[in-house]
Amino acid sequence: MFSPVLVLATLAVGLVPVAAELATARWPRRSPAAAIMLWQAMGLGWGVAAIGTLAALGADPVGPGVAGGALAVLDKALRNVASEVRPPGLLAAMRLLCLGASAALFALLCWVLLASAGAVLRARRRHRTLLSLLAHGDPKVPGALVVDYPAAAAYCVPGLRSRIVISAGTLDLLDQAELAAVLAHERAHLRERHDLVLLPFTALARAFPWSVLVQRSYASVALLVEMLADDHAARRRPARELVTALIRVGAAGSPGTPAGTLAISDEDAAMGDSGVTARVERLLTPSPGLSVPARVLVCGVAAALVVVPAALLVMPL
């Protein structure tokens, strides 16, 4: 017999090894946008499935779906407390425990996301204040701000008052064509709001620094975001310009960038030197993107990972 509880539990458990495999797969580099969408769907689908599994274990089996069954159990527990009947039996207590765990997991995931978003917003606000005092414009990089810093650095500060920041060291290091490629890369980050794509993964990486899988997942998505910005830049500038900029900035030892920013090359980023190398190799020897059927399959799987667990929450147990 079909069991929503079993399907939800299978999804919650099965997505863990799938994420581990996706983190090491090579095909995402051929179509970063599709792979990023799949990563987002997997994260959301896992959250819904895990929360739904715990809620289903605590729900009344005769209730109208997981959500309705959970509410029925809570309503019955509240009525028993209000009428001062005897304490709940073992089965009822176990159901309440599962419902409490489900609510706690939901609250934890929401708190992690909101806390990370708040920290990023505060860091960006402080950095914009510093830029208003220390940075200045330069005709070599129109639309960007220049800070008098000798090391090579180039990054963007996303948000409603977005900024692109170039260090004086970068101006001395790169020629005009390379600077234009760097600006195209950073503008792609801002235009596509890649910071919002990374936010859930950044939040999980900060909340669970001990989890190897979480760190690898964050690193994979961060690298895909950079590759996606590389693709946008390569449509506007010759790829070799961005390649030489990446090599020169990387060889110069780019310092870590401020929190909440996206840098063109950052050795302190989760992807590290190997990520920059992968980006350079990809730009120099581009592989064909995924075929249309393959992209449709990825989109279908991504949609199913979100829709199926959400639908199971309202299906009869």
N, C-alpha and C positions, 0 to 999 in steps of 0.2 A: 504494500500500500504506500502511496506517495506521502511523504512526511516533510512538511516545510521545515521542521526542526532539523531533520537530517541534512537537508539541502543547505540550510544556513550554516550548520556546523561544518559541512564539507567545504563550503566556500571559505569560511574563516580559516580553517586549517590548511586547505589546499593552496590558498593564495600566498602563503609564506614561502614554500619552495619555488613557486612560480616567480615570485619577486627576486629570489636569489638567482634563478636562471636568467631572468631578464637583465639583471645587473651586469652579467658577464657576456650577454649576447652581442653579436656584431651587427645584426641587421638594423637595430635602431639608428645607427649612424647614417644609414642610407636614407632614412625619412624621419628626421628628428621630431617634426611636428606630430606625426602619427604616434611615435613612441611616447612622447610626452603626454598625449591624450590618454594612451593606455596606462601609463603610470598613474595619472590622476584618477582614472576610473578604478584601478586596482586599490588605491588608497581609500577612496570613498566606499567602494564595494566591501572591502575588508571591514571598515568601521561599522557599516550597516549590518553586515553579516554577524560580526562578533557581538554587537549589542543585541541584535535580534535573536541570536542563539540563547544568550543568557535570559532574555525576556521570555522566549518560548518555553524554556525549561521551568520558568516560574509561573507561566500562564495557566489558566483554567482550560483543560483540554476540550471542554464543551463550549468555550467562548467563541465569539465571532472573529476568528483570526488571532494572531499573536498579540497585536495591540489591544484588541477588545478583551481577550482572555486575561492579559496582564491587568487591565483596568478592573475587570471583574474580581480578580483576586484581591487587589488593593481595596476595592469597595467593600468586599466581605470582611476583610481584616479591620477596616475602620468601623464597620457596623458592630463587629464583635467587641471592639474596644469601647465603643460608645454605650453598648448595652451591658457592659461589665460581665460578659460570659467568661467561661474558663479560658485559660491561655490556649493558643493554637497548638494543634498536635504536631508531630514530627514532620509529616508531609507538608502541612501548611507552613511550618517554619522554614522548611527547605525552599519552598516556592518563594516566600518573602525574601530569603537570602539571595536567591538567584535574581529576583527583581531588583534588589538593592545593588547587587554587583553590576547589573545592566545599567542602572541609573548612574552608578559611580563611574563606569567606563565612559559613558556618554559625557558626564560632567568633566572627566579628566581630559578627554580629547578636545572638548570645547575650551577648557581653561588653557591648555597648552597652546592652542591656536591663538586665542585672544591675548595671552601673556606675551607670546612671541611678536604678535603684531604691534602690541603696545611698546615693547622694547625697541623694535625697529623704527617706529614712528618717532619715539623720543630721540633715538640716535640721529635720525635724519634731521630733526629739528635743530639739534645742537650743531650738527655739521653745517647746515645752511647758515646758521648764525656766524660760525667761524668763517665761512666763505664770504659772507657779506663784509667781513672786516679785512680779510687777507687776500682774497682773489681779485683778479682784474681781467679785462678782456685783452685779446691780442688778434690782430688781423690775420695771423697765420692760421688760427683756428676759429673761424667765425661761428658765433653761437655758443662757444665754450668759455669756461673760466680758466684762468691760468693761476697756479699757485707757485710761488718762488721756492721750489723744493728741488734739490739737486738730483735726487734719484728719479728713475723713470717710473711714472705712474699715469694711468689713464683709466678713468672710471666714470660712472654716471650715478646720480642721486635721483632715484625715481620718485614719483609723487605728483601732486597737483602743481607744485613749483619745481619741476624737474630741472636738473643741472647736469652738464657734462663738464668734468674737471680734467685738466691736463697739467702735468707738472712742468716746470721750466726745464728739468732734466730731459723730459720727453721731447720738448721742442728742439733741444740741442742734438738729440740722438737721431730723430727721424727726419726724413726729407718731406717736402710738401705733399707728394703723392701718398706716402705712408701715413701721414697725419690725416689726410682725407679718408683713407680706408678705416683708420681708427675711429674717426667721427661717425662714419657710416655704420660701423659696428655698434657703437654706443647709442646712436639714434634708433637703431633697430630694437635694442633693449627697451628704450623708453616708449617707443611707438607700440610695441607689442605687449607692454606691461609684463615683462618676464619676471619682475619681482613678485607679482601675485602668483605666478606659476610656481615659483620656488618656495613661497611662504609656508605652505603646509609641511613640506619636506624639511625646511629649515627649522620649523617649530619642533618636529619630531626628533631631529638630530640634536637639538639643544636639550630636549627633555630626556632623551635616552642615549647619552653619550657612550654608554657601555654596550649598546647593541650593535654588533658588527653589521647585521642586515640593514638596520636603519641608516647607518653611516654609509654603507655601500649604495643604498637606494638614493640617498641625498646626492652623493657624488655622481651617480649616473645621470640623474636629472639635471644637475648643475652643468655637467659636460654637454648634455644634449641642448640645453638652453644656449650655451656658448656656440655650439655648432649651428644652431638655428640662426643666431645673430650673424655668424660668419656667412651663412648662405645669403642673408639679406644684403650684407655688405658686398659680397661677391657679385651680386646682380647690378650693383651701381659702380663698382670699381674693379679693376683687374685683380684676380685672386693673388697674384704674386706680390702686390703691394701690401696686402694684409699679412701674407706669409712672412715677408721680410720684417714687417713691424712686429709681429709676434716673436720672431727669432731674436730681434735686437732688444726688445723690451725684456724678454725672458733671460737673455744672456747678461743683461745689465743688472739682473737681480732685483726685479720689481718688488717693492715692499708690500706688506699687507695693507689692504684698503680699509677704510672705515666701515663700521657695521651698517648694514642696510643698503650698501652700494653694490654695483655690478662692475667688475673690472675686466678689461680686455685680456690681461695676463696677470695672474696672482699666484705666486708659489705657495701662499698660505691657504689657498682654496683647497677644498676636499679633493679635487681631481689632481692637483699637484703638477709636477713637471711632465708626467706621463700624459696628462690631459692636453697640455699644450702641444706635445709631440704628436698626439693623435689628431689634433686639429690641423696641424701643419701638413701631416701626411695626407689627410682627407682633402685639403685644399689643393695640394700638388697633384694627387692622383685620385680625382673624384670618381666614385662608384655610381652606377646608375641607381636612381631611386627605386623604391618598391613599385611593382606593377600595380595597375589599377585594381585588379582583383585582390591583390594582397592588401592594399590600403583599405578596400571595402571590408575585407575580413577583419583587419585590426579595428576598424571603426565599429563593426558589428559586435565584436568581442567586448570592446570598451562599453558600448551601450548595454549589453547584456549584464556585465558585471555590476552596473548601477541599477538597472531596472529590475532584474530578477530578485535580488535580496529585498528591494523596496516593496515589490509586489507580494513577496512571501509574507510580509508583515501583516497583510490584510486578508490572507487566505485562511480558510478554516484549518484548524489543527487536525 
